């Protein structure tokens, strides 16, 4: 089965329009938080149901997507794997936070491309070696920025992003996870 890739239609946004949206959204959030500190506390939810061989149909808010495994791991290979989505989440969050902090710091970013590579030893997943970590043993992120700023300014931007990116934090630091199994 060959998956058909379709992407949502995104509006053509000029750098000026993007800057205005980021400034407006940031100001609105800042005002809400100043008025009521607890308004910054957000809860996100994703729900999934198993389909096909090992695929999952996931719903999060008004969005729906599939998660699968490649055929060599028993999947139908109709969507990215969970670890590929983790890398994609990191890349997506980094793009958002780079654009946001470029505005905050007054650093011009004409274009941005981010690549994340993760190393994973499947021996633990397959029950062959309990001494290895089941998740990524390392992740490498490459950020390519075009624009007129100096390398020093883009490194200043990187430092701000590293300090404030939620998904980078999730992957870099332990997060308490509680799992409850309920018989339906």
Beta strands, then each sheet from edge to edge (+ up, - down):
strand 1: 47-51
strand 2: 55-60
strand 3: 63-67
strand 4: 111-120
strand 5: 136-146
sheet 1: 1+ 2- 3+
sheet 2: 4+ 5-
end
